[in-house]
Amino acid sequence: MTPEEILKKLQELIGEQFATAPEEITMETSFEEDLGADSVDLVELVMAMEEEFDIGEVQEDELTELKTVGDIVQFLSGKLSK
C-alpha cells in the first residue's frame, strides 16, 4: 500500500472520528493543535487503525511519536511493508 493510499484511508477515518471534512486533513495536520485530540481520541483512532489496516496491536511507546497525520502515514508504511 502506498503512502498516498494510506493517507486517503486515514483522511476518512480521522474525518469520521473528529467530524472534519477528509479533504481538510493533510500530512501536516496535528492531532492536538489542529484537531483538538486528547489521549482518549488518539486511543480510539489507533484502535480504528489497527482494525482498518490489520496491523495488530500498536504499543503505547510507539504512539508518543505520532503527532501529525504524516507521522502516522510513515508509521503505517513501515508496519505494512514488513
C-alpha positions as CSV (number, residue, x, y, z in Angstrom):
1,M,0.0,0.0,0.0
2,T,1.4,3.4,-1.0
3,P,1.7,6.4,1.4
4,E,-1.0,8.1,-0.8
5,E,-3.4,5.2,-0.3
6,I,-2.7,5.1,3.4
7,L,-3.3,8.9,3.7
8,K,-6.6,8.5,1.8
9,K,-7.9,5.9,4.3
10,L,-6.6,7.9,7.2
11,Q,-8.4,11.0,6.0
12,E,-11.7,9.1,6.1
13,L,-11.0,7.5,9.5
14,I,-9.9,10.8,11.0
15,G,-12.7,12.7,9.3
16,E,-15.3,10.4,10.9
17,Q,-13.8,10.4,14.3
18,F,-13.2,14.2,14.5
19,A,-16.2,15.3,12.5
20,T,-13.8,17.0,10.0
21,A,-14.0,17.0,6.2
22,P,-11.5,14.5,4.9
23,E,-10.1,16.9,2.4
24,E,-9.1,19.3,5.2
25,I,-6.8,16.7,6.6
26,T,-3.2,16.9,5.3
27,M,0.1,15.3,6.2
28,E,0.8,18.3,8.3
29,T,-2.4,18.1,10.4
30,S,-1.5,17.9,14.1
31,F,-3.8,15.8,16.2
32,E,-3.6,18.1,19.3
33,E,-3.3,21.5,17.7
34,D,-5.5,21.2,14.6
35,L,-8.0,18.6,15.7
36,G,-8.1,19.2,19.5
37,A,-7.4,15.5,20.2
38,D,-6.8,14.2,23.7
39,S,-5.4,10.8,24.7
40,V,-8.8,9.1,24.6
41,D,-9.3,10.3,21.0
42,L,-5.9,9.0,20.0
43,V,-6.5,5.6,21.5
44,E,-9.8,5.3,19.7
45,L,-8.1,6.3,16.4
46,V,-5.3,3.8,17.0
47,M,-7.9,1.1,17.6
48,A,-9.7,2.0,14.3
49,M,-6.3,2.0,12.5
50,E,-5.4,-1.4,13.9
51,E,-8.7,-2.8,12.5
52,E,-8.6,-0.9,9.2
53,F,-5.0,-1.7,8.3
54,D,-4.8,-5.1,10.1
55,I,-1.5,-4.2,11.8
56,G,-2.0,-5.9,15.1
57,E,-1.7,-4.0,18.4
58,V,0.2,-0.8,18.4
59,Q,2.4,-0.4,21.5
60,E,2.0,2.7,23.7
61,D,5.6,3.8,23.3
62,E,5.1,3.9,19.5
63,L,2.2,6.3,20.0
64,T,4.1,9.0,21.7
65,E,6.0,9.8,18.4
66,L,2.8,10.2,16.4
67,K,2.0,13.9,16.4
68,T,0.8,14.5,12.9
69,V,-1.1,12.6,10.2
70,G,2.2,12.4,8.3
71,D,3.8,10.6,11.3
72,I,1.0,8.0,11.2
73,V,1.4,7.6,7.4
74,Q,5.1,6.9,7.9
75,F,4.4,4.6,10.8
76,L,1.8,2.6,8.9
77,S,4.0,2.5,5.8
78,G,6.7,0.8,7.9
79,K,4.3,-1.6,9.5
80,L,2.7,-2.6,6.2
81,S,5.9,-3.1,4.4
82,K,7.1,-5.9,6.8
